[in-house]
Every structure is written in C-alpha cells, then in structure tokens.
Amino acid sequence: MVLVQHNVEYERLRAQVPELTDAQYENLKAVEIDLCNRSDAVVCVSDNDRQKLGEDGVEPDLLHVVPHGVDLAAFDAGPVVDARTQFDIPAENPLLVFHGTFSYPPNRDALRIFAEILLPGLEARGFSCHLLAVGRDAPDSSPHPRILLTGCVDRVGPWLRAADLAVVPLVEGGGTRKKIIDCFAASLPVISTGKGIEGIPVIDNEQALICDGWPELIDAVCKLVASPERARALGSAGRALAESLDWSEIARRYRELYATLGAGR
C-alpha cells in the first residue's frame, strides 16, 4: 500500500480552520502519522513535507519525494485566449494572471491583496496593470475594477499564455504550489512570495523572482514589465524546469518506486 500525501493534512487544517482545537489537531496528526507508518511507502510532493512528516514520527525509510507534474502537451495545444479583446484591455497595460479555486481561503485572500495593495501600488508607480483571476468559485463581484474574473475555464493553459506575468502573492497554504508549475509550463515569468512557491525546487532570480515584502514584489513587477528581455529569460528558465516535471517523467519515478516495493515481496 502506497500513501500519496498531497499535503501534510493536519498542518493544512490547522492553518485554514480557525475553530480547530489543540486536541482535534493532535488527534488528526496522530491518525495521519499512524496511516503513514502502516503503509509500505509514503510519497510526499516536496522535501518540506517529507521533512515535516519525518520530524513528526513517520519512519524515514518510508518517505519518498515525487513532485506534482504537468501535462506539457496540453499546455502547448490550442490557441491562446484573446483576453485583451474579451476584456477590452489596452495593449499598453500589463496583464498579470493568478489562477486557482477561489473557494480556497488563501486564493481568496490573494485577490484581496491584489485589490488593496498590489494593483494600487503598481498604479502609483505608473503601471495600470490588469489581473486575470482564472478559476472557479470566484466572488460574485470583482474586488477591483481591473481584476477580471474568468470563472471556471475548460483549460487553464490558453489563459495563462495570454498574460505577460504570473504573480502569486500567497501568504498561507500547504503542499506544493501546482499553480507555479502551471505557470512555468506556460513559459510565464513568475513573481511569488516564498510561501507561494513553497515546495518547488527553484533558485531565486533564475527560474522565478521571490519577494516576501509587498514593496519588493511591486518593484519586481515594475522591473520585469520594463525589461521584456529579462521577462522572457525568466519564462524560458521556468519552462525548462517544467519539462523535468512532465507527467511522463513523474510516471517513470512512480514506476521505479513500485518496482522497488514489488521486488521486496
């Protein structure tokens, strides 16, 4: 039996459920650690999750890291969505993108950060940026005139490829940021908080720009908008990382793990 941990769930619940008591947290933690130790192998999607589970009592030999993957062929297929025409965005206005399920509290909070801090801050620097907020369960109305809610879409790739930059201002959440891998697959230059890119093996200033202060993040957006060549280089480096995470490569790593378990029986 192989248990695949997309998150350290007891930690995710503690962060996202304010009503969770200490006793409930400890109970959930005990159940999850016990399930891990009853398995023949436990797959974590990041080194951070592997370290946390090991520290909390999972046998180290059971823990393996196989990251989330991405379907590169799907991202490359089909035409780019003409978002500028659809939402009447002037050609000179930078187009940012953020995607996810907006019933997820950290994603909903990111929209607030865009509306209250980032877009006004960029406006003060002379950049009238628009944001494509792509995903289901969006709020009933936009929190800012230049936050454009697409709602649920059939495929995210064509929407990501329509944007100039991906900005990920997450301050909470757990697991691996699948949205970052999606943006890399779309060859988008990415600017993110450290929490927003947690679990992805990136080097700051190589595959992405990591900024944990809002003034620094705003400054990074301004610099990339003003330097298309630098933005393209960042997007190309992110795409190269995504190519190492294509589902065919992830499947190979799972096959190797399963073969090792089978050989031990």
N, C-alpha and C positions, 0 to 999 in steps of 0.2 A: 504494500500500500504506500503510495506516494502522496504526500500532502503538499499542495502548492499554495503558498502564502502570498496573496497579492498585497497584503498589508500585515503589520502586526496589529491585529484587530483590537485587542484590549487597549492599546495605546491610542489608536484612532478614535475609539469610542470615548475614551476619557477626554480627548481634545474636543470632540464635537457634541457631546451630550452633557451639558452643564448639570443636569439633575442626577447624574451617575454618582452614587455614594462611594466612599472608600471601600466599603465591604463588597459592593457589587463589582467594583473594579478588580479587587483581589480575587473574587470568585471567577470572573471571566478570564483573568490571567491564568489562574490555576487550571481551568478547563482547557485553555488553548495550549499551554505548555504540556499538559498531560497528553493531549491528542498528538502533538508533535513527537513526543517521546514514544508513543505507541506505534508510530509509523516506521516504515523501512527507510524512508528518506523524506526530507523536507526541503522543498525548493523555495528559496527566497528570491525576490526580484531585485534586490540591491544588497550591497555589502553592509549598508547601515542596518537593514532589517536582520541580516544574518548575525551581526554583532549583538544587536539588542536581544534576540531570542537566545543566543548563547549565554549572554550575561544573566538572563532571567531563568536559566535552568534547562534549556534544551541541550541534549548531548551533542557536542561539537561535531562528531563524526557523521551525524545525521544531516547536517546542514550543507546545502549546495546553493550556489547562486546561478540562476539562469534568468537574465533580464527579460522584460517585455520586448516584443518585436513589433515589426511594422510590415505591411504589405506594400513594398515599393512599387510594384506593377500597378496597383490600384491608384496610388498617388500620382503616377505618371500618366494614367489613362484619362482620356476625355478632355474637352476644352476647359479653359479657365473661366470661371464665372465672371461676367462683366458687372462686377459690383458697383463700379463708379457710375455706370449708366443707370443701373437699377435704383441706386440710392441718390443719384444726382450729386455726386461728389466731384468737385472741381479737380482738374488734372494736377494743379499745383499743390493741392492739400495732401500731406502724407496720410497713408491709410495703414492703420495698425490693426492687428487681429488678436483676439483672445477667444479660445473655444473650450467648451466643456458642458456639463449638465448643470444648469443653474439652480436646480433644487439642492445641490450640494453647497452647504454653507460657505466654505472657503471660496468657491467660484462666485457666489452671490456677493461676498464681501469684496472680491476683486473688482466687480462692477462699481461698487461704491467708491473704491479707491480711485478708479479711473475718473469717475464723475466729480469727486470732491477735491482731488489732489492732482492727478497726473494731467488730465486734459486742461484744467485751468493753469497749471504750471507751465505747460508747453505753450499755451496761448500767450502767457506773459513773456515768453522768450521769442515770440513772433511766429509760432508754428500752429496753424489751425488744423490740428490732426483730427481725423475721424477714426472711430473704432468699430470694426465689425465684431460683434459679440455673437458667435456662432454656436448654436446648440439649443437643445430642448429645455422646457421648463423655465423660459426667460420670464422676467417680471412682466406684468400687464402693460406697463408703460416704461419707456426709456428713462433712466435717471439723469440723462444729459442729452441736449439736442443733437450732439454729434456721436452719441453711442447708438449704433444701428443694430437692432435685434433681428436676426435672420429666422429665429425659430429652428425647429428640427429640420435638418437637411439630409438628403439621401446619402451623400458622400462628402466628407469634410475636405478632402484634398483640393478639389477645384476652388473652394472658398479660401483656403489658406494661400493657395498660389496667386490669388487675386490681390493679396496685401503686399505692402512694402516691408513691414517689420512685424515680428511677433513680440508682444510684451506680456510678461507673466508675473504680475505683482502679488503672488500668493504669500500669505503670512502664516497660514495654518494648513493642516492636512498631513497625510502619511503615505507611505508606499513610494512607488516610482512614478514620476510625472510623465505619464504616457503622452500628454499633450506636447511635451518638449520633443519627444521622438517624432511625433506627427509633424511638427514644425520643421525639424531637421529634414524629414523626408521630402517636404515641400521646398527645400532649399531656401527657407526663410532665415534671415538673420534674426537671432533671438537675444532679447534682453530680459533678464529674470532676476528675481530675488534668489538668495541662497535656498530658501525653503521651496521656492517654485521649481528649482532644478534639482532638488534633492534626489539622490539615487541614480543620477545619470553621470557616467564617467567623463565629465568634461573638464577642460582646463580653461580657466578664466582668460579671456582675451584671445583664445584660439578657436573654440567652437561656439562660444557664446560670451556675452558680457554679463557679469554677475554684480548686482548692486543691491545693497541692503538699506540704503537710505533713499528717500523719495527725491531729494535734490540731485543725488548722484544718478539715479535712474533717469530723471528728466534730462540731465546733461548728456547721458549716454544716447538717449533717443535723438537729441538735437545733433550730436556729432555724427551719428550714422546717417541721419537724413541729409546732412550737409556733405557727406562723403560716400557717394554711391559705390565707388570702387571698394572701399573698406567693407561696406554692407554686403557686396557680392562675395568678397573673400570669406567673410564670416558665414554666409549662407552655404558656400561650397564646402567649407570645413565641417559644418553641421551635417550636410548631406553625406559626406564621406563616413562620418560616424554612424549615420542611419544605415548605410549599406552594410556595416558589420552587424546590424541588428535585423536584417531581413528575416522573415519567418523561416526561410529555408535554412538559414544558419542557426536560428533558435531551435528548430526541429532537430537538427543534427546533434545539438547539445543534449536535448532530451533523449534522443535515441542512445547516445553514449551512456547516459545515466541509467536508463532502463536496462541496457545490455549488461552493465556492471552489476546491477541488482540481480538480474536473471542468472548470471554466472555464479553468484554466491549461493544459489539454492541447490 
